[in-house]
Amino acid sequence: MATAIQSVASVSPQRSLQLALAAAHSAEENKGQNVTVLDLRDQTVIFDYFVIATGSSQRQLRAISDAIDDVLQKELGHPRLSTEGYQDSKWILLDYGSVIVHLFDTTSRDYYSLEDLWAGAKKVQR
């Protein structure tokens, strides 16, 4: 685990953006809706980007999550540090260190409204 944490800690801003865009693209390819990438580098030092997407069912949320994992871990060789909510599938959080992926059902996305909570963040144009 120390190796994974060390490699995540040394991620360049360009690499973080590459990971965020790859996650967003993967979410869209798997029918994720309202996919948004927020640049949080001016808001916090904990992470660089949020990727936020909505799925229409538990099955779709899990499929999006699995697809993002495949791209970031297998294709790009970037380790996932943790996952939350995969079993409940109303809000799945994938932590890749510099990039945090939030996958919501519609009700949860509206309720938590991360875009409003992090209103100072810039939306990344893709």
N, C-alpha and C positions, 0 to 999 in steps of 0.2 A: 504494500500500500504506500509506503514512503516513496517509492519510485514514481508511482502514479501522481502523487501529490507534488513531488518535485517537478515532474514534467509539466504539470498543469500550471504551476507557479511561474514557470519561465516562458509562458506563451506570449508571443509578440502581439501587438495590436492587429497586425495584418492577419495573423493566424486566427485570432478570436473572431474577426469579421468573416473569414473564410468558413469557420465552423458554424457561425450563426446563419450565414446565407445558405450553407448546405442543409442545415436543419430546416430552415424555412422552405427551401425547395422540396425537400423530402416530404414535409407536411402537405404542401400543395399537391404533390404527385399522388398522395394518398387521400385526396379529397378533403383535406383540412380547409376550413373556411375562415375568412377574415384573418389571414396570417399576417402578423405584424412583427417587425424586428425593431426593438428599442435600443438605442445607444445610450448606455448609462454611465459611460466613463467620466462624465462631468458631475455625476450625482453621487457616486460611491466608488470606493477602491476595492470593494469585495468582489465584483464581477464586472465584465465589460458590456454584455448584451443580454437582453431577454428576447426570446422567441416565444410568441404567444399565438396559439391557434385554437380553433373550436372544432369539435367533432360532433357528429349527429347521434352517435350511439356509443355504448361501452366497447363494442367490438371495433368500431372505427378508431376510437381513442387509443386502444391497445395496438391496433395495426399501425397507426401513425407513430406511436412510441417505439415499436419494434423496428420500423423502417428508419427512423432517425438514428437509433442505436446502431443499426447495420452500417449506415453511411459514416457516422462519426467514428465509431470504434473499428469497424472492419476495413472500410475503404480509406479513411483518413488517419487511422491509427491513433485516435485520441481517446483516452480512457474516460468512462463515465465514473464519477465518484459516488453517486448515490441516486436512488429512485424513491419517490414517495407517491402513494396513491394508486399504484398500478392495479391493485386488487379491487379497490372501490370504483375506480375509473370515472369519477366526476371531475377530478383535478389530478392530473398526473404531472409530477415535477421531475425533470431529468436534470441532474447537476453535472455539468462538464467543467466545473471550475470557473473559467472565464465566461462561459455561456450557460445560462439557465433556460431550459425549455419548459414552458407552461402549456399543458394541453387541457382544455376545459370542455365540459358540456355547455350548452347555451346558458342555462340557468346559473351555473357557477361562474361563468365568465362575466355575466351581467352583475352578479352579486359582488364579486371581488374587484372588478373594474380596475385591473392593474394599470391600464393606460392612464386612468385618472389619478390613481395613487402616485404614479411616477410621471406626472404631467410635465415636469421639467425636462424629461428625456426627449431626445430627438428621434424621430422615426427615420429608419434607414430606407432610402429609396433603392428599390431592386429592379 
